[in-house]
Each structure stands twice: as structure tokens, then as C-alpha cells.
Amino acid sequence: MASRPPVHRARKRFGQNFLRDPGIISRIVRAIGPRPGERLVEIGPGQGALTEPLLDAAGGHLEVIELDRDLIPGLRVQFFNHAGFVIHEGDALKFDFRALRGEGEPLRVVGNLPYNISTPLIMHLLEAGDAVADMHFMLQKEVVDRLAAEPGGADWGRLSVMAQYHCRVDSLFVVPPEAFVPRPKVDSAIVRLTPHTERPHRAHDEAQLFTLVREAFGQRRKTLRNNLKGRIEAADLETLGIDPGRRPQTLTVAEFVRIANHLADTGQGATP
């Protein structure tokens, strides 16, 4: 049994909301399904609400990344009897997950992510490629809705396209504000991101795809003809079977990849 953590006041600048509901915690751990021998990494363990059951399920081996240095002494005391518990003090946004994996098994990454860093952190992890086996995150429900969105809806955007290019996205369940201390003002949700072993649609130049998607969604109400002006001609879009009068939120991942591959193969709209 872990020692009880010392009292810690949640800090707004770190976006801290500490999970307290034991039923939700158990449901999250069951969804992750950790097993002994896996490389499990928790981002932002906070006061260890998820950490203890994850350690138990993973056979006592867990690495955590924590930015708030005031929480680290409490975590060390709380889990001192777990020889396989490792703390990395630092910012997950700058953390080298490829180096952490090394020559070992791909990482299984979990965390209750602060709302203010969730999107850039997911993009950072996607860039780690095959270093990550899967990710289970507690995020603002609005972000999960965007990750799991389908083309044509209001939630479909740059994050949806890039996440689904890299991963299978599964929205698992909603977590209400009363599960946290302090209570956030919005609902949260659990999402599973599983990187594709073989991408259904592969970009010849992923930097080109990233730039294309960013520019296409620069002004959602405008058409591709306007948003991509100077990058690709309307006639070329038509040749690719894509109406230049469509808005970006109607395009599938496959269609974005088709445009990006045309640009890469013809040398048009080269990424700076």
C-alpha cells in the first residue's frame, strides 16, 4: 500500500485538476489494460491517483513525467517501496520519447492531461512515431470530440485529420466535473489513440501534409480554392477528383493525402 500523499493546492498555471473518483479511476485502468513487462509511462501523475493502480497492474514498473517539482517529493515518498517506479522531472512537451524507448519495447503512454497543453502534447507524441504503442488520455471532452470527429461535421479540423492520419482514435467514455478536485468547468473524456502499424493513406512528405492541412483550415468558411491559393491550382484539384469549391471540413484524410502527394511528386507548393 502506498503512503498517503501530502496536501497540495492545485495550480492554475499547470492546469491541475486532481482525479478523485475511485470508480472512474478503476474504469480508466481497465480501459488501459496494463500488463507486467510493458513499458508504461504516465504523464502528469499529480498526487498519484492513477499511479498506484497502474503500478499494481503493471507489476510494479512505471515511469512518470512530472513538471511540478513540488509534487515530486510526495510521489517519491508515496511509492518508495516500488523499485520499478521512476520519476522524470520535466516538461512532457519537450520530452524525448524516442530516447526514453531506446532499444526497448514501444511505450504505452497514459495521463490526465492539463487542458492547456493537450493538443500540442498529442502532436508531439505523434511525431515520436513507432516509439509509442498507444496512448490513453483524459482530455477536455471538446478535444476528444475533435480527435474522433468525422468529415463534414463542425468538429472535423486539423487535429482530426492529423490524429487520424497517424492513429486509430477511440472515444471511450465521459468523465463528469465532480470526479475532480477542484472541479473543472467542462466535461472530460477518455480517448485511446493507437498508431497505425500500416497507414491506410501514406503521405510521401509528411511535412508537406502538415502544412497543407494547416493552410486548408486557416479559414474554415472559405473554399479550398481560396485557402490553398498559391499552393495548388484549382485545375489540379479537379484533376485529382476534388472540387475546389468544397470547404476543408468536407475532405477526408485520404483526400488530403492525395493533394499532398500530388504537391510532393510535382514539386509544387514546396514546404519552406
TIZA-710753 format. One record per residue: residue number from 1; x, y, z of N, C-alpha, C in turn; residue in three letters. Coordinates in steps of 0.1 Angstrom, whole numbers, plus 5000, padded with zeros to 4 digits. Example, Ala and Ser with C-alpha at 12.3 -4.5 7.8 and 13.67 -1.06 7.14 Angstrom:
BEGIN
SITE     k    n.x    n.y    n.z   ca.x   ca.y   ca.z    c.x    c.y    c.z     r
SITE     1   5132   4943   5078   5123   4955   5078   5132   4967   5078   Ala
SITE     2   5128   4978   5071   5137   4989   5071   5129   5000   5079   Ser
//
This chain:
BEGIN
SITE     k    n.x    n.y    n.z   ca.x   ca.y   ca.z    c.x    c.y    c.z     r
SITE     1   5008   4988   5000   5000   5000   5000   5009   5012   5000   Met
SITE     2   5006   5022   4991   5014   5034   4991   5010   5043   5002   Ala
SITE     3   5020   5052   5006   5018   5062   5017   5008   5072   5011   Ser
SITE     4   5001   5079   5021   4992   5090   5017   5000   5102   5012   Arg
SITE     5   4996   5108   5001   5004   5120   4996   5001   5132   5005   Pro
SITE     6   5010   5141   5006   5008   5153   5013   4998   5162   5006   Pro
SITE     7   4992   5171   5013   4982   5180   5007   4989   5190   4998   Val
SITE     8   4983   5192   4986   4989   5200   4976   4978   5208   4969   His
SITE     9   4980   5221   4969   4970   5230   4963   4972   5230   4948   Arg
SITE    10   4961   5227   4940   4962   5227   4926   4966   5240   4920   Ala
SITE    11   4974   5240   4910   4979   5253   4905   4973   5255   4891   Arg
SITE    12   4968   5267   4889   4962   5271   4876   4972   5271   4865   Lys
SITE    13   4984   5276   4868   4994   5277   4857   4998   5263   4851   Arg
SITE    14   4996   5253   4859   4999   5239   4854   4986   5232   4850   Phe
SITE    15   4974   5239   4851   4962   5234   4846   4958   5221   4855   Gly
SITE    16   4961   5222   4868   4959   5210   4876   4945   5208   4881   Gln
SITE    17   4939   5196   4878   4926   5191   4884   4929   5177   4888   Asn
SITE    18   4928   5174   4901   4932   5161   4905   4920   5151   4905   Phe
SITE    19   4922   5140   4899   4912   5130   4898   4910   5123   4912   Leu
SITE    20   4897   5122   4916   4895   5116   4930   4885   5104   4929   Arg
SITE    21   4877   5103   4919   4866   5093   4919   4872   5079   4917   Asp
SITE    22   4871   5070   4927   4877   5057   4926   4870   5048   4915   Pro
SITE    23   4857   5050   4913   4850   5043   4902   4856   5047   4888   Gly
SITE    24   4858   5060   4886   4863   5064   4873   4878   5059   4872   Ile
SITE    25   4886   5060   4883   4899   5055   4882   4900   5041   4878   Ile
SITE    26   4892   5032   4884   4891   5018   4881   4888   5016   4866   Ser
SITE    27   4878   5024   4862   4873   5022   4848   4884   5026   4838   Arg
SITE    28   4892   5036   4841   4903   5040   4833   4914   5029   4832   Ile
SITE    29   4917   5024   4843   4928   5014   4844   4923   5001   4836   Val
SITE    30   4910   4998   4837   4905   4986   4829   4906   4989   4814   Arg
SITE    31   4903   5002   4811   4904   5005   4796   4918   5004   4791   Ala
SITE    32   4928   5008   4799   4942   5007   4795   4946   4993   4795   Ile
SITE    33   4943   4985   4805   4946   4971   4805   4961   4969   4806   Gly
SITE    34   4968   4975   4815   4983   4974   4816   4987   4959   4820   Pro
SITE    35   4998   4954   4815   5002   4941   4819   5017   4942   4823   Arg
SITE    36   5021   4933   4832   5036   4932   4836   5044   4931   4824   Pro
SITE    37   5056   4938   4824   5065   4937   4812   5064   4947   4802   Gly
SITE    38   5052   4955   4802   5051   4966   4793   5058   4978   4798   Glu
SITE    39   5061   4987   4788   5068   5000   4791   5057   5010   4793   Arg
SITE    40   5052   5012   4805   5041   5021   4808   5047   5035   4813   Leu
SITE    41   5042   5046   4807   5046   5059   4810   5034   5068   4814   Val
SITE    42   5034   5074   4825   5023   5083   4829   5028   5097   4829   Glu
SITE    43   5020   5106   4821   5024   5120   4821   5015   5127   4831   Ile
SITE    44   5022   5135   4840   5015   5143   4850   5008   5134   4860   Gly
SITE    45   5015   5127   4868   5009   5118   4878   5002   5126   4889   Pro
SITE    46   5006   5138   4891   4999   5146   4901   5001   5141   4915   Gly
SITE    47   4990   5137   4922   4991   5131   4935   4990   5116   4935   Gln
SITE    48   4991   5110   4923   4992   5096   4922   4979   5088   4922   Gly
SITE    49   4968   5094   4919   4955   5087   4919   4955   5076   4909   Ala
SITE    50   4960   5078   4897   4961   5067   4887   4974   5059   4889   Leu
SITE    51   4984   5065   4895   4997   5059   4896   4997   5046   4903   Thr
SITE    52   4990   5046   4915   4991   5034   4923   4984   5022   4916   Glu
SITE    53   4972   5023   4911   4966   5011   4904   4974   5008   4891   Pro
SITE    54   4980   5017   4884   4988   5014   4873   5000   5006   4877   Leu
SITE    55   5006   5010   4887   5018   5002   4892   5014   4988   4896   Leu
SITE    56   5003   4987   4903   4998   4973   4907   4996   4965   4895   Asp
SITE    57   4989   4971   4884   4986   4963   4873   4998   4960   4864   Ala
SITE    58   5008   4968   4864   5020   4967   4856   5031   4959   4863   Ala
SITE    59   5028   4953   4874   5038   4945   4881   5049   4954   4888   Gly
SITE    60   5045   4966   4892   5054   4974   4899   5064   4983   4891   Gly
SITE    61   5062   4983   4878   5071   4991   4869   5063   5002   4862   His
SITE    62   5067   5014   4864   5060   5026   4858   5070   5037   4858   Leu
SITE    63   5071   5045   4847   5078   5057   4846   5068   5068   4845   Glu
SITE    64   5071   5079   4852   5062   5091   4852   5070   5103   4848   Val
SITE    65   5063   5113   4842   5069   5126   4838   5061   5136   4846   Ile
SITE    66   5068   5144   4854   5061   5154   4862   5068   5168   4861   Glu
SITE    67   5061   5178   4858   5066   5192   4857   5067   5199   4870   Leu
SITE    68   5057   5197   4878   5056   5204   4891   5065   5198   4901   Asp
SITE    69   5077   5205   4903   5087   5199   4912   5082   5198   4927   Arg
SITE    70   5072   5206   4931   5067   5204   4944   5059   5191   4946   Asp
SITE    71   5055   5185   4936   5048   5172   4937   5057   5160   4938   Leu
SITE    72   5069   5162   4933   5079   5151   4932   5083   5145   4945   Ile
SITE    73   5086   5153   4955   5090   5146   4968   5078   5138   4974   Pro
SITE    74   5066   5142   4972   5055   5134   4977   5053   5121   4970   Gly
SITE    75   5056   5122   4956   5055   5109   4948   5066   5100   4952   Leu
SITE    76   5078   5105   4955   5089   5096   4959   5085   5089   4973   Arg
SITE    77   5079   5097   4982   5076   5091   4995   5064   5081   4993   Val
SITE    78   5055   5085   4985   5043   5076   4983   5046   5063   4977   Gln
SITE    79   5056   5062   4968   5058   5050   4961   5073   5045   4963   Phe
SITE    80   5078   5048   4975   5092   5045   4977   5094   5030   4977   Phe
SITE    81   5084   5022   4980   5086   5007   4981   5084   5000   4967   Asn
SITE    82   5083   5008   4956   5083   5002   4943   5096   5005   4936   His
SITE    83   5104   4994   4935   5117   4996   4929   5117   5000   4914   Ala
SITE    84   5106   4996   4908   5104   4999   4893   5097   5012   4890   Gly
SITE    85   5096   5021   4901   5089   5034   4899   5100   5044   4896   Phe
SITE    86   5099   5051   4884   5110   5060   4880   5103   5074   4877   Val
SITE    87   5108   5084   4883   5103   5098   4880   5113   5105   4871   Ile
SITE    88   5107   5111   4860   5114   5121   4852   5109   5135   4854   His
SITE    89   5117   5143   4860   5112   5157   4862   5114   5165   4849   Glu
SITE    90   5104   5171   4844   5105   5179   4832   5092   5181   4825   Gly
SITE    91   5092   5188   4814   5081   5192   4806   5078   5181   4795   Asp
SITE    92   5067   5175   4796   5064   5164   4786   5064   5170   4771   Ala
SITE    93   5061   5183   4770   5061   5189   4757   5075   5189   4750   Leu
SITE    94   5085   5188   4759   5099   5189   4754   5106   5175   4756   Lys
SITE    95   5099   5165   4761   5105   5153   4764   5108   5144   4752   Phe
SITE    96   5119   5137   4752   5123   5129   4741   5118   5115   4743   Asp
SITE    97   5106   5112   4737   5101   5099   4739   5108   5088   4731   Phe
SITE    98   5114   5092   4720   5122   5082   4713   5134   5077   4721   Arg
SITE    99   5140   5087   4728   5152   5083   4736   5148   5075   4748   Ala
SITE   100   5136   5078   4754   5131   5070   4765   5129   5056   4761   Leu
SITE   101   5123   5053   4749   5121   5040   4744   5134   5033   4742   Arg
SITE   102   5144   5040   4736   5157   5034   4733   5155   5022   4724   Gly
SITE   103   5161   5010   4728   5160   4998   4721   5150   4989   4726   Glu
SITE   104   5142   4994   4736   5132   4985   4743   5119   4985   4735   Gly
SITE   105   5109   4980   4742   5095   4979   4737   5089   4993   4735   Glu
SITE   106   5080   4994   4726   5073   5007   4724   5066   5011   4737   Pro
SITE   107   5064   5024   4739   5058   5029   4752   5043   5029   4751   Leu
SITE   108   5037   5026   4762   5023   5028   4764   5021   5041   4773   Arg
SITE   109   5016   5051   4767   5016   5064   4774   5002   5067   4779   Val
SITE   110   5001   5072   4791   4987   5075   4797   4989   5088   4805   Val
SITE   111   4977   5094   4807   4978   5106   4815   4964   5114   4816   Gly
SITE   112   4963   5121   4827   4952   5131   4828   4958   5144   4824   Asn
SITE   113   4956   5148   4812   4964   5160   4807   4958   5173   4810   Leu
SITE   114   4966   5183   4814   4960   5196   4815   4954   5201   4802   Pro
SITE   115   4943   5208   4803   4936   5212   4790   4945   5221   4782   Tyr
SITE   116   4953   5229   4788   4960   5239   4781   4972   5234   4772   Asn
SITE   117   4976   5221   4774   4987   5216   4767   4983   5203   4759   Ile
SITE   118   4970   5199   4760   4967   5186   4754   4969   5185   4739   Ser
SITE   119   4965   5195   4731   4967   5194   4717   4982   5194   4713   Thr
SITE   120   4990   5204   4717   5004   5203   4713   5011   5190   4718   Pro
SITE   121   5007   5185   4730   5014   5173   4735   5010   5161   4726   Leu
SITE   122   4998   5160   4722   4994   5149   4713   5002   5150   4700   Ile
SITE   123   5003   5162   4695   5011   5163   4682   5025   5160   4685   Met
SITE   124   5031   5163   4696   5045   5160   4699   5046   5145   4700   His
SITE   125   5037   5138   4706   5038   5123   4707   5036   5116   4694   Leu
SITE   126   5028   5122   4685   5026   5116   4672   5039   5117   4664   Leu
SITE   127   5047   5127   4667   5060   5129   4660   5070   5118   4665   Glu
SITE   128   5067   5112   4676   5076   5102   4681   5075   5089   4674   Ala
SITE   129   5065   5088   4665   5064   5076   4656   5063   5063   4663   Gly
SITE   130   5071   5053   4659   5069   5039   4665   5075   5038   4679   Asp
SITE   131   5079   5049   4685   5083   5048   4699   5071   5046   4708   Ala
SITE   132   5059   5049   4703   5047   5048   4711   5038   5038   4706   Val
SITE   133   5034   5028   4715   5025   5017   4711   5010   5022   4711   Ala
SITE   134   5007   5029   4722   4993   5035   4722   4993   5046   4733   Asp
SITE   135   4982   5054   4733   4980   5064   4743   4966   5064   4748   Met
SITE   136   4965   5066   4761   4952   5067   4768   4952   5080   4776   His
SITE   137   4943   5090   4772   4944   5103   4778   4930   5107   4783   Phe
SITE   138   4930   5114   4795   4919   5122   4799   4920   5136   4794   Met
SITE   139   4911   5140   4786   4911   5153   4779   4898   5160   4781   Leu
SITE   140   4898   5173   4778   4886   5180   4777   4877   5173   4766   Gln
SITE   141   4864   5171   4769   4856   5164   4760   4855   5170   4746   Lys
SITE   142   4856   5183   4746   4856   5190   4733   4868   5186   4724   Glu
SITE   143   4880   5184   4731   4892   5179   4723   4890   5165   4718   Val
SITE   144   4884   5156   4727   4882   5142   4723   4872   5142   4711   Val
SITE   145   4861   5151   4712   4852   5152   4701   4859   5155   4688   Asp
SITE   146   4869   5164   4688   4876   5168   4676   4885   5157   4671   Arg
SITE   147   4892   5150   4681   4900   5139   4677   4892   5128   4670   Leu
SITE   148   4880   5125   4675   4873   5114   4669   4862   5118   4659   Ala
SITE   149   4863   5130   4655   4852   5135   4645   4853   5129   4632   Ala
SITE   150   4842   5130   4624   4842   5125   4610   4841   5137   4601   Glu
SITE   151   4845   5135   4588   4845   5146   4579   4830   5151   4577   Pro
SITE   152   4829   5164   4575   4816   5171   4573   4810   5177   4585   Gly
SITE   153   4815   5173   4597   4809   5178   4609   4817   5191   4614   Gly
SITE   154   4811   5198   4623   4817   5210   4628   4830   5207   4636   Ala
SITE   155   4832   5195   4642   4844   5192   4649   4855   5188   4641   Asp
SITE   156   4853   5185   4628   4864   5180   4619   4873   5191   4616   Trp
SITE   157   4886   5189   4619   4896   5200   4616   4910   5195   4616   Gly
SITE   158   4919   5204   4617   4933   5200   4616   4937   5189   4625   Arg
SITE   159   4933   5190   4638   4936   5180   4648   4930   5166   4644   Leu
SITE   160   4918   5166   4639   4911   5154   4635   4919   5147   4624   Ser
SITE   161   4923   5155   4613   4930   5149   4602   4943   5144   4606   Val
SITE   162   4951   5151   4613   4965   5147   4616   4965   5135   4626   Met
SITE   163   4955   5135   4636   4955   5124   4645   4950   5111   4638   Ala
SITE   164   4940   5112   4629   4935   5100   4622   4945   5096   4611   Gln
SITE   165   4953   5105   4606   4964   5101   4597   4973   5091   4604   Tyr
SITE   166   4977   5095   4616   4987   5087   4624   4981   5075   4632   His
SITE   167   4968   5077   4636   4963   5067   4646   4948   5063   4643   Cys
SITE   168   4945   5052   4650   4930   5049   4652   4926   5056   4664   Arg
SITE   169   4915   5063   4664   4910   5071   4675   4897   5065   4681   Val
SITE   170   4897   5062   4694   4885   5056   4700   4881   5065   4712   Asp
SITE   171   4870   5071   4711   4864   5079   4722   4858   5069   4732   Ser
SITE   172   4862   5068   4744   4858   5057   4753   4846   5060   4762   Leu
SITE   173   4848   5071   4771   4837   5075   4779   4839   5088   4785   Phe
SITE   174   4828   5094   4790   4828   5108   4795   4831   5108   4810   Val
SITE   175   4838   5117   4815   4841   5119   4829   4836   5132   4834   Val
SITE   176   4826   5132   4844   4820   5145   4848   4829   5153   4857   Pro
SITE   177   4826   5166   4858   4835   5175   4866   4836   5171   4881   Pro
SITE   178   4826   5165   4886   4826   5161   4901   4836   5150   4904   Glu
SITE   179   4842   5144   4894   4853   5134   4896   4866   5140   4900   Ala
SITE   180   4867   5153   4899   4880   5160   4902   4879   5170   4913   Phe
SITE   181   4891   5173   4919   4893   5184   4928   4904   5192   4923   Val
SITE   182   4903   5205   4921   4890   5212   4920   4882   5208   4908   Pro
SITE   183   4869   5211   4908   4861   5207   4896   4864   5216   4884   Arg
SITE   184   4866   5210   4873   4867   5219   4861   4853   5223   4857   Pro
SITE   185   4853   5233   4848   4840   5238   4843   4834   5231   4832   Lys
SITE   186   4841   5221   4827   4836   5213   4815   4837   5198   4817   Val
SITE   187   4831   5191   4809   4832   5176   4809   4846   5172   4804   Asp
SITE   188   4851   5161   4809   4863   5155   4803   4859   5141   4796   Ser
SITE   189   4868   5135   4789   4865   5122   4783   4878   5115   4782   Ala
SITE   190   4877   5102   4781   4889   5093   4779   4890   5089   4764   Ile
SITE   191   4901   5090   4759   4904   5087   4745   4915   5077   4744   Val
SITE   192   4914   5068   4734   4925   5059   4731   4930   5062   4717   Arg
SITE   193   4943   5064   4716   4950   5067   4703   4960   5055   4700   Leu
SITE   194   4957   5048   4690   4966   5036   4686   4972   5039   4673   Thr
SITE   195   4985   5042   4673   4992   5045   4660   4990   5033   4650   Pro
SITE   196   4988   5036   4637   4987   5026   4627   5000   5019   4625   His
SITE   197   5000   5006   4625   5012   4998   4621   5015   5000   4606   Thr
SITE   198   5004   5000   4598   5005   5003   4584   4995   5014   4581   Glu
SITE   199   4999   5026   4577   4990   5037   4575   4981   5034   4563   Arg
SITE   200   4968   5036   4565   4958   5034   4554   4961   5043   4542   Pro
SITE   201   4966   5055   4545   4970   5065   4535   4983   5071   4538   His
SITE   202   4993   5069   4530   5007   5074   4534   5011   5086   4526   Arg
SITE   203   5015   5096   4533   5020   5108   4526   5034   5106   4522   Ala
SITE   204   5038   5111   4510   5051   5110   4505   5060   5119   4513   His
SITE   205   5054   5130   4518   5062   5141   4525   5052   5145   4537   Asp
SITE   206   5055   5140   4549   5045   5144   4560   5046   5158   4564   Glu
SITE   207   5057   5165   4562   5058   5179   4565   5049   5187   4555   Ala
SITE   208   5049   5182   4542   5040   5188   4532   5025   5186   4536   Gln
SITE   209   5022   5174   4541   5008   5172   4545   5004   5181   4557   Leu
SITE   210   5013   5182   4566   5010   5190   4578   5008   5205   4574   Phe
SITE   211   5016   5210   4565   5015   5224   4561   5002   5226   4553   Thr
SITE   212   4999   5216   4544   4987   5217   4536   4974   5217   4545   Leu
SITE   213   4974   5208   4555   4962   5208   4563   4960   5221   4571   Val
SITE   214   4972   5226   4576   4971   5238   4584   4966   5250   4575   Arg
SITE   215   4970   5251   4563   4966   5261   4554   4951   5259   4550   Glu
SITE   216   4948   5247   4548   4934   5244   4543   4924   5249   4554   Ala
SITE   217   4927   5247   4567   4918   5250   4578   4921   5264   4583   Phe
SITE   218   4929   5272   4576   4932   5286   4580   4920   5294   4582   Gly
SITE   219   4911   5293   4573   4898   5300   4574   4887   5290   4569   Gln
SITE   220   4881   5284   4579   4872   5272   4577   4860   5276   4567   Arg
SITE   221   4856   5288   4568   4844   5292   4559   4847   5294   4545   Arg
SITE   222   4860   5295   4542   4865   5297   4528   4867   5283   4521   Lys
SITE   223   4866   5284   4508   4868   5272   4500   4883   5268   4498   Thr
SITE   224   4885   5256   4493   4899   5252   4491   4905   5261   4480   Leu
SITE   225   4897   5265   4470   4903   5274   4460   4909   5287   4466   Arg
SITE   226   4903   5292   4477   4908   5304   4483   4919   5301   4493   Asn
SITE   227   4916   5291   4502   4926   5288   4512   4939   5282   4507   Asn
SITE   228   4939   5276   4496   4951   5270   4490   4956   5277   4478   Leu
SITE   229   4951   5289   4476   4956   5298   4465   4971   5300   4467   Lys
SITE   230   4979   5297   4456   4993   5299   4456   5000   5286   4460   Gly
SITE   231   4993   5276   4465   4999   5263   4468   4995   5253   4457   Arg
SITE   232   4982   5253   4453   4978   5244   4442   4967   5251   4434   Ile
SITE   233   4967   5248   4421   4957   5254   4412   4944   5247   4413   Glu
SITE   234   4933   5254   4410   4920   5248   4411   4919   5237   4400   Ala
SITE   235   4926   5239   4389   4925   5228   4378   4932   5215   4383   Ala
SITE   236   4942   5217   4391   4949   5205   4396   4940   5197   4406   Asp
SITE   237   4933   5205   4414   4924   5199   4424   4913   5191   4416   Leu
SITE   238   4908   5197   4405   4898   5190   4397   4904   5177   4391   Glu
SITE   239   4916   5178   4387   4923   5166   4381   4924   5155   4391   Thr
SITE   240   4925   5159   4404   4926   5149   4415   4912   5144   4419   Leu
SITE   241   4902   5149   4413   4888   5145   4416   4882   5152   4428   Gly
SITE   242   4888   5164   4431   4884   5172   4443   4879   5186   4438   Ile
SITE   243   4866   5189   4441   4860   5201   4437   4867   5213   4445   Asp
SITE   244   4873   5222   4438   4879   5234   4445   4870   5243   4453   Pro
SITE   245   4857   5241   4450   4847   5249   4457   4843   5243   4470   Gly
SITE   246   4848   5231   4474   4845   5225   4487   4852   5232   4498   Arg
SITE   247   4846   5231   4510   4853   5236   4522   4861   5225   4529   Arg
SITE   248   4872   5229   4536   4881   5219   4541   4875   5209   4550   Pro
SITE   249   4865   5212   4558   4859   5203   4567   4851   5192   4560   Gln
SITE   250   4850   5192   4547   4844   5181   4540   4853   5171   4534   Thr
SITE   251   4866   5174   4535   4876   5165   4529   4880   5153   4539   Leu
SITE   252   4882   5141   4533   4887   5130   4541   4902   5131   4543   Thr
SITE   253   4907   5122   4552   4921   5121   4553   4927   5116   4540   Val
SITE   254   4921   5107   4533   4926   5102   4520   4927   5113   4510   Ala
SITE   255   4918   5122   4510   4918   5133   4500   4929   5143   4503   Glu
SITE   256   4931   5146   4516   4942   5155   4520   4956   5149   4516   Phe
SITE   257   4957   5136   4518   4969   5129   4514   4971   5129   4499   Val
SITE   258   4960   5127   4492   4961   5128   4477   4966   5141   4472   Arg
SITE   259   4961   5152   4478   4966   5165   4474   4981   5167   4478   Ile
SITE   260   4984   5163   4490   4998   5164   4495   5008   5156   4486   Ala
SITE   261   5004   5144   4482   5013   5136   4474   5014   5142   4460   Asn
SITE   262   5004   5148   4455   5005   5155   4442   5015   5166   4443   His
SITE   263   5014   5174   4454   5023   5185   4456   5038   5180   4457   Leu
SITE   264   5039   5169   4465   5053   5164   4467   5059   5158   4454   Ala
SITE   265   5050   5151   4446   5055   5145   4434   5058   5154   4423   Asp
SITE   266   5051   5166   4423   5053   5176   4412   5062   5187   4416   Thr
SITE   267   5066   5188   4429   5074   5199   4433   5067   5212   4435   Gly
SITE   268   5053   5211   4435   5046   5223   4438   5044   5226   4452   Gln
SITE   269   5043   5239   4455   5040   5243   4469   5050   5237   4479   Gly
SITE   270   5062   5237   4476   5073   5231   4484   5072   5237   4498   Ala
SITE   271   5074   5228   4508   5074   5232   4522   5087   5240   4524   Thr
SITE   272   5086   5252   4530   5098   5260   4533   5108   5253   4541   Pro
//
